[in-house]
Amino acid sequence: MVRAVDKAWKRAFLGYSFTRDDRKKLAEKTCKRFRDKFKQITHKGGRSLKQRLESLNRDLRGWKNYFREVETRSEFENFDCWIRRRLRSLLWYQWKKSPKRYAELRRRGGSDKLARQTVGSSKGCWRISRSPEQHIALPKSWFDELGLIRLLAA
């Protein structure tokens, strides 16, 4: 057992830490574990989006309930954005070929010009997941319709 005495904002306890003004926040190790856990769920392996969402929602519900006492909500907002970006990147990877990617972007309401630019880009899946076309084709509301739980619910 490690014992240490230090200022509250330099220590972590049960996944929590504190800011200098005594607000609860997520500890750094907790944030790293969160990202590592959800990288495993959203890796490029052969599972359907529905199966991934079931796993994601189960774990997100647990994290949300355990860390509901956190007073710095920006961390949850960042995680929500990061998860949606991981899913956009995964879908771009799953669509594989340019004709499929173009058809999906157009079907989901993207413009012809932006869809062509996005499909013609030599950037990787992660970089493309931040493109305006991806945000038009796969907005937050689309993920809400699929049932993806948000850590930072309104």
C-alpha positions in Angstrom: 0.0 0.0 0.0 1.4 3.4 -1.0 0.9 6.2 1.4 1.6 9.7 0.6 0.9 13.2 1.9 0.6 16.0 -0.6 -1.7 18.7 -1.7 -5.2 17.5 -2.7 -4.9 18.5 -6.3 -1.8 16.4 -6.7 -3.3 13.2 -5.4 -6.1 10.9 -6.7 -8.5 8.8 -4.7 -11.0 6.3 -6.2 -10.6 7.9 -9.7 -11.2 11.4 -8.5 -8.9 14.3 -8.0 -9.5 17.9 -7.0 -8.8 21.3 -8.6 -7.1 24.0 -6.7 -10.5 25.5 -5.7 -11.7 22.1 -4.3 -13.9 21.0 -7.1 -14.0 17.3 -7.9 -12.5 16.2 -11.3 -11.4 13.1 -12.9 -7.9 11.9 -12.1 -5.4 11.7 -14.9 -5.1 7.9 -14.7 -8.9 7.7 -14.9 -8.9 9.7 -18.1 -6.2 7.5 -19.6 -8.1 4.3 -18.6 -11.3 5.7 -20.1 -9.6 6.3 -23.5 -7.9 2.9 -23.4 -11.1 1.1 -22.6 -13.1 2.8 -25.4 -10.3 2.4 -27.9 -10.7 -1.4 -27.4 -14.4 -1.2 -28.0 -14.1 1.0 -31.1 -11.1 -0.7 -32.7 -11.3 -1.6 -36.4 -12.2 -5.3 -35.8 -15.1 -7.0 -37.4 -18.1 -6.1 -35.3 -21.2 -4.3 -36.4 -22.0 -0.8 -35.2 -25.0 -2.1 -33.3 -22.8 -4.5 -31.3 -20.3 -1.8 -30.6 -23.0 0.6 -29.4 -24.3 -2.0 -27.0 -20.8 -2.4 -25.4 -20.3 1.4 -25.5 -23.6 2.2 -23.8 -23.1 -0.4 -21.1 -19.7 1.0 -20.2 -20.7 4.6 -20.6 -23.7 4.1 -18.3 -21.4 2.7 -15.7 -18.8 5.5 -16.0 -21.6 8.1 -16.0 -23.1 6.7 -12.8 -19.8 6.3 -11.0 -18.4 9.7 -11.9 -21.7 11.7 -11.6 -20.2 13.7 -8.7 -17.6 15.3 -11.0 -17.9 19.1 -11.0 -15.7 19.8 -14.0 -18.0 18.9 -16.9 -15.6 19.9 -19.7 -13.9 16.5 -19.3 -17.2 14.7 -20.0 -17.9 17.0 -23.0 -14.4 16.2 -24.4 -15.0 12.5 -24.0 -18.4 12.7 -25.8 -16.8 14.5 -28.7 -13.9 12.0 -28.8 -16.2 9.0 -28.8 -18.2 10.4 -31.7 -15.0 11.1 -33.6 -13.9 7.5 -33.0 -17.2 6.2 -34.4 -17.0 8.6 -37.4 -13.4 7.3 -38.1 -14.6 3.7 -37.7 -17.5 4.2 -40.2 -15.1 5.9 -42.7 -12.8 2.9 -42.4 -15.7 0.4 -42.8 -17.0 2.1 -46.0 -13.6 1.3 -47.5 -13.9 2.3 -51.2 -14.4 5.7 -52.7 -17.7 5.0 -54.4 -19.2 3.7 -51.1 -17.9 6.6 -49.2 -19.2 9.1 -51.7 -22.6 7.4 -51.8 -22.9 7.4 -48.0 -22.0 11.0 -47.7 -24.5 12.0 -50.4 -27.2 9.8 -48.9 -26.8 11.4 -45.5 -27.2 15.0 -46.8 -23.7 16.1 -47.9 -23.1 18.4 -50.8 -21.6 17.0 -54.0 -18.5 19.2 -53.9 -17.7 18.5 -50.2 -18.3 14.8 -50.7 -15.9 14.7 -53.6 -13.3 16.6 -51.7 -13.6 14.4 -48.7 -13.5 11.2 -50.7 -10.6 12.4 -52.8 -8.5 13.3 -49.7 -5.4 11.3 -49.0 -5.8 11.8 -45.3 -6.4 8.9 -43.0 -9.6 7.9 -41.2 -8.8 9.8 -38.0 -8.0 13.0 -39.8 -11.1 12.8 -42.1 -13.3 12.2 -39.0 -13.0 16.0 -38.2 -14.0 17.1 -41.7 -17.1 19.3 -42.2 -18.6 16.7 -44.4 -18.4 14.0 -41.7 -20.1 16.4 -39.3 -22.9 17.1 -41.8 -23.4 13.4 -42.7 -23.0 12.1 -39.1 -24.1 14.8 -36.7 -24.7 14.5 -32.9 -28.4 13.9 -33.5 -27.6 10.9 -35.7 -25.7 9.3 -32.8 -28.6 10.2 -30.4 -31.0 8.4 -32.8 -28.8 5.3 -32.7 -29.1 5.4 -28.9 -25.5 6.4 -28.0 -25.4 7.6 -24.4 -23.9 11.0 -23.7 -21.8 11.4 -20.6 -22.8 15.0 -20.5 -26.6 14.8 -20.9 -28.6 18.0 -20.9 
